[in-house]
Amino acid sequence: MINKKDEQKEKVLKQVSNPSCSEDILVKASEDNENYTSSRVRRAVALNKNAPKSIIDKLLKDEYRWVREAAASHELVKDKEISNLVKSGDRYILKGLLENPNSTDGIETEITEKLEDESKYPIETDIYIIKGQEGKEYIGGSMTVEEMVEIIVSGFVPSYPNILPGEWYEYNDLYHFVDDCNLNNNIILPDGTDENLNLVLKTSITDCDADFVIFCSIGLEGYGGDYELELEELFDPTNIIVNEEYGLVKTDDFESGYEYESESEWNSFDRGEGKEIEGATADGWDNPVGWEQLNVQVKGDSGYEDFYLEDVIPEMKKNDVDVSDAKDVLKYLKEKYDL
């Protein structure tokens, strides 16, 4: 959820990005130095054609490289000032001048040659950290209505937390792994402030389209870890891609749970300590914290809904369904849930 302060920043950013934005608003916005997010606002001011020269001159000295770069690209920077900046500017002033419409072909060639010298014009980067959560053990499974009928007619009596026969970790034909696979929406910016990413999962365990889905997650000690991204350019939260499946973030040895589309390439968020997963055994993993409560859902005519055997069996009996007769039980479930 976006807090009020972030909401206000977004509103200002939209204002100063408008080519019709007034000079007064641009001047006021250029004075916002509150935090990292403010640099986005100042960069947008520097890219606005209506920004006065006095503001561009100030932003050429900004502490954030992407603001300096944007200011150097402004059309009010021209002629002798460009020549002076080529001599004295850092890597990001030079990069901005490459985008300046007043830079001549000769100037652009000179700048390109200078930028090849990374020792004199070093590349600067920052670290961004998506805060991970404590790891969990996740299981997800599917079941046909015929399989559910077999459970009911077997005479199984559901009780908390074992609402299905057998061990909880056996319902895992869709997935069974340990890690931090929940969606993490908090990122720590280079200045130490944090920001909500407002990421939303687009998948769900119900994507399997089975008659029934079963899922469970249990807290574990010693798993999980943060995700780190090293980036040169201004961070744009809309460039994050979540690798997901069945409603969980995928974090295996082959891909990161989160990727970032930069100006020139895709960058993966590297996992910190806690990525390695050990201890898989025939009967689950070590160090469980909490109850192993299975969640069961059935595919009804209006989508998936919770399914509680401890309620369904008495209900069938109340409706004169012979719970020992597979055909009778199957007929009831298919009619009730439109399976």
C-alpha positions as CSV (number, residue, x, y, z in Angstrom):
1,M,0.0,0.0,0.0
2,I,1.3,3.5,-0.9
3,N,1.7,5.8,2.1
4,K,0.6,9.4,2.0
5,K,4.1,10.7,1.7
6,D,4.9,8.5,-1.3
7,E,1.5,9.4,-2.8
8,Q,2.4,13.1,-2.6
9,K,5.7,12.4,-4.2
10,E,4.0,10.5,-7.1
11,K,1.7,13.4,-7.6
12,V,4.5,16.0,-7.7
13,L,6.5,13.7,-10.1
14,K,3.5,13.6,-12.4
15,Q,3.2,17.4,-12.3
16,V,6.8,18.2,-13.1
17,S,7.0,15.5,-15.8
18,N,4.2,17.4,-17.7
19,P,5.6,19.6,-20.5
20,S,3.1,22.3,-19.5
21,C,4.2,22.4,-15.9
22,S,4.6,26.0,-14.7
23,E,8.0,27.4,-13.8
24,D,6.9,28.1,-10.2
25,I,6.1,24.5,-9.6
26,L,9.4,23.4,-11.2
27,V,11.4,25.7,-9.0
28,K,9.7,24.5,-5.8
29,A,10.1,20.9,-6.8
30,S,13.8,21.3,-7.5
31,E,14.2,22.2,-3.8
32,D,13.0,18.8,-2.6
33,N,16.0,17.1,-1.0
34,E,14.2,15.0,1.5
35,N,15.4,11.5,0.5
36,Y,16.3,9.2,-2.4
37,T,12.8,9.4,-3.9
38,S,13.2,13.2,-4.1
39,S,16.0,12.7,-6.7
40,R,13.3,11.3,-9.1
41,V,11.5,14.6,-8.8
42,R,14.6,16.7,-9.4
43,R,15.5,14.5,-12.4
44,A,12.1,15.1,-13.9
45,V,12.5,18.9,-13.3
46,A,15.9,18.8,-15.1
47,L,14.2,17.0,-18.1
48,N,11.4,19.5,-18.3
49,K,11.9,22.1,-21.1
50,N,10.3,24.8,-19.0
51,A,12.9,24.6,-16.2
52,P,14.7,27.9,-15.9
53,K,18.5,28.1,-16.5
54,S,19.1,29.0,-12.8
55,I,17.6,25.6,-11.8
56,I,19.5,23.7,-14.5
57,D,22.7,25.3,-13.2
58,K,21.9,24.1,-9.7
59,L,21.0,20.6,-10.8
60,L,24.2,20.2,-12.7
61,K,25.9,20.1,-9.2
62,D,23.3,17.7,-7.7
63,E,24.5,14.9,-5.5
64,Y,22.7,12.2,-7.5
65,R,24.3,11.3,-10.8
66,W,21.1,10.8,-12.8
67,V,20.0,14.4,-11.9
68,R,23.3,15.8,-13.1
69,E,23.0,13.7,-16.3
70,A,19.5,15.0,-16.9
71,A,20.5,18.6,-16.3
72,A,23.4,18.3,-18.7
73,S,21.1,17.1,-21.5
74,H,18.9,20.2,-21.2
75,E,18.7,22.5,-24.3
76,L,19.6,25.5,-22.2
77,V,23.1,24.1,-21.8
78,K,24.9,25.2,-24.9
79,D,28.0,26.4,-26.7
80,K,30.8,27.5,-24.4
81,E,29.2,25.9,-21.3
82,I,29.2,22.5,-23.1
83,S,32.9,22.9,-23.9
84,N,33.7,23.8,-20.3
85,L,31.6,20.8,-19.0
86,V,33.4,18.4,-21.4
87,K,36.7,19.5,-19.7
88,S,35.5,19.4,-16.1
89,G,32.4,17.2,-15.9
90,D,32.3,13.7,-14.4
91,R,31.0,10.6,-16.3
92,Y,27.4,11.4,-15.8
93,I,27.7,15.1,-16.9
94,L,29.4,13.7,-20.1
95,K,26.6,11.1,-20.6
96,G,24.0,13.9,-20.4
97,L,25.9,16.1,-22.9
98,L,25.7,13.2,-25.3
99,E,21.9,13.6,-25.3
100,N,22.1,17.4,-25.4
101,P,20.7,18.7,-28.8
102,N,23.3,21.4,-28.8
103,S,26.3,19.0,-28.8
104,T,28.1,18.9,-32.1
105,D,29.4,15.7,-33.8
106,G,32.9,16.6,-32.7
107,I,31.9,17.1,-29.1
108,E,30.0,13.7,-29.1
109,T,33.1,12.0,-30.5
110,E,35.3,13.5,-27.8
111,I,32.9,12.5,-25.1
112,T,32.6,8.9,-26.4
113,E,36.4,8.6,-26.3
114,K,36.5,10.0,-22.7
115,L,33.9,7.6,-21.5
116,E,36.0,4.6,-22.6
117,D,38.5,5.6,-19.8
118,E,36.7,4.1,-16.8
119,S,39.6,4.8,-14.5
120,K,39.3,8.6,-15.1
121,Y,35.5,8.5,-15.5
122,P,34.5,5.7,-13.2
123,I,31.1,4.0,-13.3
124,E,29.1,4.5,-10.1
125,T,26.6,2.0,-8.7
126,D,24.3,1.7,-5.7
127,I,22.9,-1.3,-3.9
128,Y,19.2,-1.9,-3.5
129,I,17.9,-4.6,-1.1
130,I,14.6,-6.3,-1.2
131,K,14.1,-7.4,2.4
132,G,13.4,-11.1,2.6
133,Q,11.3,-12.9,5.2
134,E,11.9,-16.0,7.3
135,G,11.9,-19.1,5.1
136,K,9.1,-21.5,5.0
137,E,8.4,-25.1,3.8
138,Y,5.8,-25.0,1.1
139,I,3.7,-27.9,-0.3
140,G,1.1,-27.7,-3.0
141,G,-1.0,-30.4,-4.5
142,S,-4.0,-31.2,-6.6
143,M,-6.8,-33.8,-6.4
144,T,-9.6,-35.0,-8.6
145,V,-13.1,-35.3,-7.3
146,E,-12.8,-39.1,-7.6
147,E,-9.8,-39.1,-5.3
148,M,-11.7,-37.0,-2.7
149,V,-14.6,-39.5,-2.9
150,E,-12.2,-42.3,-2.1
151,I,-11.2,-40.4,1.1
152,I,-14.8,-39.9,2.2
153,V,-16.0,-43.4,1.6
154,S,-12.9,-44.8,3.4
155,G,-14.5,-43.7,6.6
156,F,-11.7,-41.2,7.3
157,V,-12.5,-38.9,10.2
158,P,-11.0,-35.4,9.8
159,S,-9.5,-33.7,12.8
160,Y,-7.3,-30.6,13.3
161,P,-4.7,-30.3,11.9
162,N,-4.9,-33.6,9.9
163,I,-7.9,-32.8,7.8
164,L,-6.8,-35.3,5.1
165,P,-5.4,-38.8,5.6
166,G,-1.6,-39.3,5.7
167,E,1.1,-36.7,6.4
168,W,0.6,-33.1,5.4
169,Y,3.8,-33.0,3.3
170,E,2.6,-35.8,1.0
171,Y,0.2,-33.5,-0.9
172,N,3.0,-32.1,-3.1
173,D,2.5,-33.1,-6.7
174,L,2.6,-29.4,-7.7
175,Y,5.5,-28.2,-5.5
176,H,7.4,-29.0,-2.3
177,F,10.4,-26.8,-1.4
178,V,11.9,-24.6,1.3
179,D,12.8,-21.0,0.9
180,D,11.4,-17.5,1.2
181,C,8.8,-17.8,-1.6
182,N,6.3,-15.2,-0.4
183,L,6.1,-11.9,-2.3
184,N,8.4,-9.3,-0.7
185,N,7.3,-5.7,-1.3
186,N,9.8,-3.7,0.8
187,I,13.0,-2.4,-0.8
188,I,15.8,-0.5,1.0
189,L,17.1,2.4,-1.1
190,P,20.8,3.6,-1.1
191,D,20.1,6.4,1.4
192,G,18.7,3.9,3.9
193,T,15.0,4.8,3.4
194,D,12.6,2.1,2.3
195,E,9.9,2.0,-0.3
196,N,6.9,-0.1,-1.0
197,L,7.2,-1.8,-4.4
198,N,3.5,-2.5,-4.8
199,L,4.2,-5.8,-6.6
200,V,1.3,-8.2,-7.2
201,L,1.4,-11.9,-7.9
202,K,-0.3,-12.8,-11.2
203,T,-0.4,-16.6,-10.6
204,S,-2.2,-18.9,-8.1
205,I,-2.2,-22.5,-7.1
206,T,-5.6,-22.7,-8.8
207,D,-3.8,-22.2,-12.1
208,C,-3.6,-26.0,-12.2
209,D,-7.4,-26.1,-12.7
210,A,-7.8,-29.2,-10.6
211,D,-11.1,-30.2,-8.9
212,F,-9.4,-29.6,-5.5
213,V,-6.1,-27.9,-4.5
214,I,-4.2,-28.5,-1.3
215,F,-1.5,-26.1,0.1
216,C,0.4,-25.4,3.2
217,S,3.3,-23.3,4.4
218,I,5.2,-23.7,7.6
219,G,7.8,-21.4,9.1
220,L,11.3,-22.7,9.4
221,E,14.4,-21.5,11.1
222,G,17.6,-20.7,9.2
223,Y,16.2,-20.3,5.6
224,G,15.5,-17.2,3.5
225,G,17.7,-14.2,2.9
226,D,17.6,-10.7,1.3
227,Y,17.8,-9.9,-2.4
228,E,20.5,-7.4,-3.6
229,L,20.6,-5.5,-6.9
230,E,23.6,-3.4,-8.0
231,L,22.5,-0.7,-10.3
232,E,24.1,2.3,-12.1
233,E,21.0,4.1,-13.3
234,L,18.1,5.5,-11.3
235,F,16.0,2.7,-9.8
236,D,12.5,2.4,-11.3
237,P,10.2,0.0,-9.3
238,T,8.1,-0.6,-12.4
239,N,11.1,-2.4,-14.0
240,I,11.0,-5.3,-11.5
241,I,9.8,-8.6,-12.9
242,V,8.8,-11.4,-10.4
243,N,9.5,-14.9,-11.4
244,E,6.5,-16.8,-10.1
245,E,4.5,-20.0,-10.4
246,Y,1.4,-21.2,-8.6
247,G,1.3,-18.0,-6.5
248,L,4.9,-18.4,-5.1
249,V,8.1,-16.6,-6.0
250,K,10.5,-19.0,-7.6
251,T,14.0,-18.9,-6.0
252,D,16.1,-21.8,-7.2
253,D,19.7,-22.2,-8.4
254,F,18.8,-21.3,-12.0
255,E,17.0,-18.0,-11.5
256,S,16.4,-15.3,-9.0
257,G,13.0,-14.6,-7.6
258,Y,13.2,-11.0,-8.8
259,E,14.7,-9.5,-11.9
260,Y,15.3,-5.9,-13.1
261,E,15.1,-4.6,-16.6
262,S,17.8,-2.0,-16.9
263,E,18.7,0.4,-19.7
264,S,20.8,-2.2,-21.4
265,E,20.2,-5.6,-19.9
266,W,18.3,-7.7,-17.4
267,N,19.8,-7.9,-13.9
268,S,19.0,-10.5,-11.3
269,F,18.6,-9.7,-7.6
270,D,21.3,-11.8,-6.0
271,R,20.4,-13.7,-2.9
272,G,22.4,-13.1,0.3
273,E,23.1,-15.6,3.1
274,G,20.5,-18.3,3.5
275,K,20.0,-19.2,-0.2
276,E,21.4,-22.7,0.1
277,I,18.8,-25.3,1.0
278,E,19.7,-28.5,2.8
279,G,18.1,-31.1,4.9
280,A,15.5,-32.6,2.6
281,T,14.4,-36.0,3.9
282,A,11.7,-38.5,3.2
283,D,9.6,-37.1,5.9
284,G,9.9,-33.3,5.4
285,W,12.5,-30.8,6.5
286,D,14.0,-29.9,9.9
287,N,13.2,-27.1,12.3
288,P,9.5,-26.6,11.7
289,V,7.9,-23.7,13.5
290,G,4.1,-23.7,13.8
291,W,1.2,-26.1,12.9
292,E,1.0,-28.0,9.7
293,Q,-2.5,-26.9,8.8
294,L,-3.5,-27.9,5.3
295,N,-5.8,-25.6,3.3
296,V,-8.2,-27.4,0.9
297,Q,-10.2,-25.6,-1.8
298,V,-12.7,-26.9,-4.3
299,K,-13.4,-25.5,-7.8
300,G,-17.0,-24.2,-7.6
301,D,-19.1,-22.6,-10.3
302,S,-17.9,-19.1,-9.2
303,G,-14.3,-20.0,-8.5
304,Y,-12.4,-21.8,-5.9
305,E,-13.7,-21.8,-2.3
306,D,-12.7,-23.4,1.0
307,F,-13.5,-27.0,1.5
308,Y,-13.8,-28.5,5.0
309,L,-14.3,-32.2,5.2
310,E,-15.3,-31.9,8.9
311,D,-18.3,-29.8,7.7
312,V,-18.9,-31.5,4.3
313,I,-19.3,-35.1,5.7
314,P,-22.0,-34.1,8.3
315,E,-23.7,-32.0,5.6
316,M,-23.9,-35.0,3.3
317,K,-25.4,-37.2,6.0
318,K,-27.9,-34.5,6.7
319,N,-28.9,-34.6,3.1
320,D,-29.3,-38.4,3.2
321,V,-26.1,-39.1,1.2
322,D,-24.7,-42.5,1.9
323,V,-21.1,-41.6,2.7
324,S,-20.1,-45.2,2.2
325,D,-21.4,-45.3,-1.4
326,A,-18.9,-43.8,-3.9
327,K,-21.5,-43.2,-6.6
328,D,-23.7,-41.4,-4.1
329,V,-20.9,-39.2,-2.8
330,L,-19.6,-38.5,-6.3
331,K,-23.0,-37.4,-7.5
332,Y,-23.4,-35.1,-4.5
333,L,-20.1,-33.4,-4.9
334,K,-20.4,-33.0,-8.7
335,E,-23.9,-31.4,-8.3
336,K,-23.0,-29.2,-5.4
337,Y,-19.8,-27.8,-6.9
338,D,-20.6,-28.1,-10.6
339,L,-17.6,-30.3,-11.1
